[in-house]
Each structure stands twice: as structure tokens, then as C-alpha cells.
Amino acid sequence: MSSDPFVSTTAARGLGADGATTRSGLFGGTSTIEDPQSLKKAGTGALGLAGELHTQSRVAEESLHWPGNDLLGDWELGEAILQAEERWKQQAAALVRTCRDLHEQCTTTADNYTKTETANTETMTAVSKTRSPFG
């Protein structure tokens, strides 16, 4: 049910305390990571995008700064340009922060997934070597 290429969402149903059918997980399903390396790669891409956005947004800021200052005393246009420059700075900074946060979340999730899967595999391997009282 998810359109995300790195996360598969499926409906999970169970019985609640009252015997009613329940759903769990985000948007009524559970999420499963299909490929942690692809998720990590997406996070790295988001970090690269943050760097590029930071660099390119500075060029736009400089392009607005000088005309705004030149027109400041004589025209209302100068003030409007400087306000646009300030708004641009705020929006660009917010977008860069969002990309960096996305990088952190993607790579942390991929790392946590890999660590958990490794621990689960080790535990199940150890359990399968012991004799079960159930035969």
C-alpha cells in the first residue's frame, strides 16, 4: 500500500481485547524495509542535495542583495527585494535542514534495521542449535 520504493506497507490485522479486528502501524499497516542499503543511499543523496541547495541558494541571495541595497533609498522596490532576499534565506535554510534531517533519519533507520536483523539472525541460529523440549 506504500508507494515508497524502499518501504513496503501491508495491512496488519489482529484481534483486540474485545475480539474486534484491529489494524496496526502507520496508516493502518505495518512497514517493512525491503533494502536497507537503498535507504542509506537515499539518505546520502539527501545530504548531497542539502549541500547543493546551500551553495546554490547563496548565489541567489547575492543576486538579490546588491540590487535591493542600490534601490533602497529611492524606491519601495529596494525594500521589497531585500524582503524577498530574507524570505529566500529562511526558506532555503529550512529546506537544507529538512534534507539533512532526511539523511539522518534514512541512515539511522537503515543502520538500526541492519543491527536488529543481525542480532535476530544470531539469536535464531543459537536457538536452532539447542535441543527443543517440544521435539
C-alpha positions in Angstrom: 0.0 0.0 0.0 3.0 2.3 0.2 4.4 3.9 -2.9 7.8 4.3 -1.3 10.3 2.0 -3.2 12.3 1.3 0.0 9.5 0.6 2.4 6.7 -1.9 1.9 3.4 -1.3 3.8 0.9 -4.0 4.2 -2.3 -4.2 6.2 -1.8 -5.9 9.5 -4.9 -7.2 11.3 -5.3 -8.8 14.7 -7.8 -9.3 17.4 -8.2 -6.6 20.1 -9.1 -7.3 23.7 -12.8 -7.1 22.8 -12.4 -9.6 19.9 -12.7 -6.9 17.2 -10.4 -6.7 14.3 -7.7 -4.1 14.7 -5.0 -2.6 12.4 -1.5 -1.6 13.5 1.2 0.5 12.0 1.4 3.8 10.1 -1.8 4.4 8.1 -3.3 1.1 9.2 -0.5 -1.2 8.1 3.0 -2.3 9.1 6.2 -1.1 7.4 8.9 -3.4 6.3 12.3 -2.2 5.0 13.0 -4.0 1.7 16.5 -2.8 1.1 18.4 -1.0 3.8 21.3 -0.2 1.5 19.0 1.6 -0.9 17.5 3.5 2.1 21.0 4.5 3.1 21.8 5.5 -0.4 18.7 7.8 -0.5 19.9 9.4 2.8 23.3 10.0 1.3 21.6 11.6 -1.7 19.6 13.8 0.5 22.8 15.0 2.2 24.3 15.8 -1.2 21.2 17.7 -2.2 21.4 19.7 1.0 25.0 20.8 0.1 24.0 21.7 -3.4 21.0 23.7 -2.2 23.1 25.5 0.3 25.6 26.5 -2.4 23.0 27.5 -5.0 20.9 29.4 -2.6 23.8 31.6 -1.7 24.2 32.6 -5.3 20.5 33.7 -5.4 20.9 35.6 -2.1 23.9 37.6 -3.6 21.9 38.3 -6.8 19.1 39.9 -4.7 21.3 41.7 -2.2 23.0 44.3 -4.3 20.0 45.4 -6.4 18.0 45.7 -3.2 20.6 47.9 -1.5 21.1 50.0 -4.6 17.3 50.7 -4.8 16.7 51.1 -1.1 16.7 54.8 -0.7 14.8 55.8 -3.9 12.2 53.1 -4.4 9.9 50.8 -2.5 11.2 48.2 -4.8 14.5 48.1 -2.9 12.8 47.2 0.3 10.7 44.6 -1.4 13.8 43.0 -3.0 15.5 42.9 0.5 12.4 41.3 2.0 12.4 38.7 -0.8 16.1 38.0 -0.1 15.4 37.5 3.6 12.5 35.2 2.8 14.7 33.3 0.4 17.3 32.8 3.1 14.8 31.5 5.5 13.2 29.1 3.1 16.5 27.8 1.7 17.8 27.2 5.2 14.6 25.3 6.1 14.9 23.1 3.0 18.6 22.4 3.7 17.7 21.4 7.3 14.9 19.1 6.0 17.3 17.4 3.6 19.9 16.9 6.4 17.2 15.6 8.7 16.1 13.2 6.0 19.7 12.0 5.6 19.9 11.4 9.4 16.6 9.5 9.5 17.2 7.3 6.5 20.8 6.3 7.5 19.8 5.7 11.2 16.8 3.6 10.2 18.9 1.5 7.8 21.7 1.0 10.4 19.1 0.1 13.1 17.4 -2.3 10.7 20.7 -4.0 9.8 21.8 -4.3 13.5 18.5 -5.7 14.5 18.4 -8.2 11.7 22.0 -9.3 12.5 21.0 -9.8 16.2 17.9 -11.7 15.3 19.8 -14.0 13.0 22.4 -14.7 15.6 19.7 -15.4 18.2 17.8 -17.7 15.9 20.9 -19.5 14.9 21.8 -20.1 18.5 18.3 -21.3 19.3 18.2 -23.7 16.4 21.3 -25.5 17.8 19.8 -26.2 21.2 17.5 -29.1 21.8 13.9 -28.1 22.0 11.6 -29.7 24.7 8.9 -29.7 22.0 10.7 -32.2 19.8 
